Amino acid sequence: MKNNSLDIVHTQYLTFAEPPDMLQLKSGRRIGPVTLAYETYGKLNPAKSNAILVCHALSGDAHAAGIHKDDKTPGWWDDMIGPGKALDTRLYFVICSNVIGGCKGSTGPSSINPETSKPYALDFPLITIADMVEAERHLIDHLGIEKLLCVIGGSMGGMQALQWTSAYPGRVLSAIPIATALKHSPQQIAFNEVIRQSIMADPAWRKGYYYEHGQPENGLAVARMIGHITFMSDQSMEEKFSRKLKNDNLSFQFVDDFEVEGYLRYRGYNFVKRFDANSYLYITKAMDYLDLSGENFIPDIKKTTIRFLVISFKSDWLYPSHQSQEIVRLLKRKHAYTTYFDLISTYGHDAFLIEIDDETRLIKNFLANIEH
Amino acid sequence: MKNNSLDIVHTQYLTFAEPPDMLQLKSGRRIGPVTLAYETYGKLNPAKSNAILVCHALSGDAHAAGIHKDDKTPGWWDDMIGPGKALDTRLYFVICSNVIGGCKGSTGPSSINPETSKPYALDFPLITIADMVEAERHLIDHLGIEKLLCVIGGSMGGMQALQWTSAYPGRVLSAIPIATALKHSPQQIAFNEVIRQSIMADPAWRKGYYYEHGQPENGLAVARMIGHITFMSDQSMEEKFSRKLKNDNLSFQFVDDFEVEGYLRYRGYNFVKRFDANSYLYITKAMDYLDLSGENFIPDIKKTTIRFLVISFKSDWLYPSHQSQEIVRLLKRKHAYTTYFDLISTYGHDAFLIEIDDETRLIKNFLANIEH
């Protein structure tokens, strides 16, 4: 255990919206009860003014930092959260919850539908980024926090951060959207649609009602392989794999000749063990539906003093820098206090998980200047 | 019929390598007989010095120009081939053949294996770009042509053009590789691998032996959808689709809400009707195997006077301009006569099929200066 790492951490659960108090969703449907899995790191100060909400990306979960007692895998942003780190747990109370629609302890399509005592499957209502934030708002209420010092996240986590400032501008002092967008471009929708089609094309998907039979493994693995290509840059793939062969010679068979092929197969089929196929459908759809452009975003920003730190990465072609620049232009037009960095990195979209030094320097400095 | 279009054209067939005279493949295996489907446009001059070989891309065929009697769909490069066009059929004898491994009349995995009287399926040997060119060389011999005035093609067609100059430098006066590469990058291999995995993950693929049962429709459709994303640019998708909805409102269901989703589904499932899934596997593998970099390419270029026109498109991210620039650097290092244009276009990789005016101007001028 490095002395700047958190020790054992625990996942906690909050259940709310017990019927008849349902959670109202943007689709018009209602759902309840809703459980959110969440973790917290550091201590909430007596004024309850030092809380930072971390929002995860597509396949993330509540386990952002530290290790669990029975699993030594550190959380997905462990390099960023802990004593002395970017989100310094000696100063801040850091919260991370699994999104609604997910499969890591929060209510989603694989959860039991109380009406049928079976998994919801496709009876689960479509959810939006706004619904995710609404569920998180219940958690923040439960923790007794009136104002979040900061909401931060990369990719879909950044979408939630933006949605928080839009839906609850009075409850957020600052936001750090990283490698994200106000809305998906048609290319981003297209990749998500092919991901969904890949899952839904697998007969083992059984129109979504597969839980008694097991996952649509092949469809989900192919879907994740598509994702992995988009997470890396052309250059980072070249540096990591080039045209290196797995064996000495080309096989002249339909096997994985190149290391990059073996990598994709491994990552794809490994994902099947840890993620629910229907959750992948629901969450990608939520991302595609988001549109915070123009007047959709923070209609009353002038009444707020939210500070924004926007970060993008030059080699990120899935969420290209121009999308972050669109966020910045919109914020400037609304006279929001906004700082923007387009960081040099070869890691593509994955950079938000990797470029820890640059992010730490920017975020530490930014947070130190938020008055609370 | 526009007066600059070809009239009715016919597909012809050449069969060679009748056993025991088999075609030797790079894999070490031999195959025969081999049939190539091909079309010709214009007239071969008495000196047989005006022949241009057009090589097609991944899903192309021998029908490059004109229309068939029973099908009014013009050939895939009809805008480029005909009287007065870039490949002017008043001046040149233009040849286009379907590649070996294909499914449009040439011998491929869906052809009948003479040893079993059933389709080859996965018993078909893996083929390479060099094997495609070797088969084309038989056709050129059959037509009595000693030297081709030019070999031209986009994408995989450009790979064949480069391979021709490498394998038969004495039989080619000029080459025009468009939107192509000396070798696939790991990102290009990765996309092809996911395409193959998508097909092979479909239980209807039946390990390749599906011909009695029909195509692995879902796997092939998803594979083609992935392809279509890579053929377009972010910008051309934005211009064509933006976030336009198919209906007035979001459905909050797993249907194609956005026009771009409907487009992909249509193109994907339409492809199933016209292309063999196994051919898609074989041809993508052939592309991945090609490596003409460094000393693999034209070892005896100094003995030749082949002229090269290399063309790329700025928005093509599947075959990015830097790959064409790598071709140019290699040719310059080998003292080949090389002209290079990096054309402005928003159409991405599809540009080689769309940017007719620019291509016509460059190619006409280039061909006019080839002495024959």
HADDOCK unambig.tbl for C-alpha pairs under 7 A between the chains (distance, minus, plus):
assign (segid A and resid 27 and name CA) (segid B and resid 252 and name CA) 6.20 0.50 0.50
assign (segid A and resid 126 and name CA) (segid B and resid 252 and name CA) 5.65 0.50 0.50
assign (segid A and resid 126 and name CA) (segid B and resid 253 and name CA) 6.72 0.50 0.50
assign (segid A and resid 185 and name CA) (segid B and resid 238 and name CA) 6.83 0.50 0.50
assign (segid A and resid 185 and name CA) (segid B and resid 242 and name CA) 6.71 0.50 0.50
assign (segid A and resid 185 and name CA) (segid B and resid 243 and name CA) 6.88 0.50 0.50
assign (segid A and resid 186 and name CA) (segid B and resid 237 and name CA) 5.98 0.50 0.50
assign (segid A and resid 186 and name CA) (segid B and resid 238 and name CA) 6.04 0.50 0.50
assign (segid A and resid 186 and name CA) (segid B and resid 241 and name CA) 6.52 0.50 0.50
assign (segid A and resid 186 and name CA) (segid B and resid 242 and name CA) 5.65 0.50 0.50
assign (segid A and resid 186 and name CA) (segid B and resid 243 and name CA) 6.06 0.50 0.50
assign (segid A and resid 186 and name CA) (segid B and resid 260 and name CA) 6.24 0.50 0.50
assign (segid A and resid 187 and name CA) (segid B and resid 229 and name CA) 7.00 0.50 0.50
assign (segid A and resid 187 and name CA) (segid B and resid 234 and name CA) 5.78 0.50 0.50
assign (segid A and resid 187 and name CA) (segid B and resid 237 and name CA) 6.40 0.50 0.50
assign (segid A and resid 190 and name CA) (segid B and resid 229 and name CA) 6.85 0.50 0.50
assign (segid A and resid 190 and name CA) (segid B and resid 260 and name CA) 6.44 0.50 0.50
assign (segid A and resid 190 and name CA) (segid B and resid 261 and name CA) 6.18 0.50 0.50
assign (segid A and resid 193 and name CA) (segid B and resid 261 and name CA) 6.27 0.50 0.50
assign (segid A and resid 194 and name CA) (segid B and resid 222 and name CA) 6.41 0.50 0.50
assign (segid A and resid 194 and name CA) (segid B and resid 225 and name CA) 6.50 0.50 0.50
assign (segid A and resid 194 and name CA) (segid B and resid 226 and name CA) 6.64 0.50 0.50
assign (segid A and resid 197 and name CA) (segid B and resid 222 and name CA) 6.56 0.50 0.50
assign (segid A and resid 198 and name CA) (segid B and resid 222 and name CA) 6.07 0.50 0.50
assign (segid A and resid 201 and name CA) (segid B and resid 218 and name CA) 5.45 0.50 0.50
assign (segid A and resid 201 and name CA) (segid B and resid 219 and name CA) 6.99 0.50 0.50
assign (segid A and resid 202 and name CA) (segid B and resid 202 and name CA) 6.65 0.50 0.50
assign (segid A and resid 218 and name CA) (segid B and resid 201 and name CA) 5.49 0.50 0.50
assign (segid A and resid 222 and name CA) (segid B and resid 194 and name CA) 6.42 0.50 0.50
assign (segid A and resid 222 and name CA) (segid B and resid 197 and name CA) 6.57 0.50 0.50
assign (segid A and resid 222 and name CA) (segid B and resid 198 and name CA) 6.07 0.50 0.50
assign (segid A and resid 225 and name CA) (segid B and resid 194 and name CA) 6.51 0.50 0.50
assign (segid A and resid 226 and name CA) (segid B and resid 194 and name CA) 6.64 0.50 0.50
assign (segid A and resid 229 and name CA) (segid B and resid 190 and name CA) 6.85 0.50 0.50
assign (segid A and resid 234 and name CA) (segid B and resid 187 and name CA) 5.76 0.50 0.50
assign (segid A and resid 237 and name CA) (segid B and resid 186 and name CA) 6.00 0.50 0.50
assign (segid A and resid 237 and name CA) (segid B and resid 187 and name CA) 6.41 0.50 0.50
assign (segid A and resid 238 and name CA) (segid B and resid 185 and name CA) 6.83 0.50 0.50
assign (segid A and resid 238 and name CA) (segid B and resid 186 and name CA) 6.05 0.50 0.50
assign (segid A and resid 241 and name CA) (segid B and resid 186 and name CA) 6.53 0.50 0.50
assign (segid A and resid 242 and name CA) (segid B and resid 185 and name CA) 6.73 0.50 0.50
assign (segid A and resid 242 and name CA) (segid B and resid 186 and name CA) 5.66 0.50 0.50
assign (segid A and resid 243 and name CA) (segid B and resid 185 and name CA) 6.88 0.50 0.50
assign (segid A and resid 243 and name CA) (segid B and resid 186 and name CA) 6.06 0.50 0.50
assign (segid A and resid 252 and name CA) (segid B and resid 27 and name CA) 6.22 0.50 0.50
assign (segid A and resid 252 and name CA) (segid B and resid 126 and name CA) 5.64 0.50 0.50
assign (segid A and resid 253 and name CA) (segid B and resid 126 and name CA) 6.72 0.50 0.50
assign (segid A and resid 260 and name CA) (segid B and resid 186 and name CA) 6.25 0.50 0.50
assign (segid A and resid 260 and name CA) (segid B and resid 190 and name CA) 6.42 0.50 0.50
assign (segid A and resid 261 and name CA) (segid B and resid 190 and name CA) 6.17 0.50 0.50
assign (segid A and resid 261 and name CA) (segid B and resid 193 and name CA) 6.26 0.50 0.50
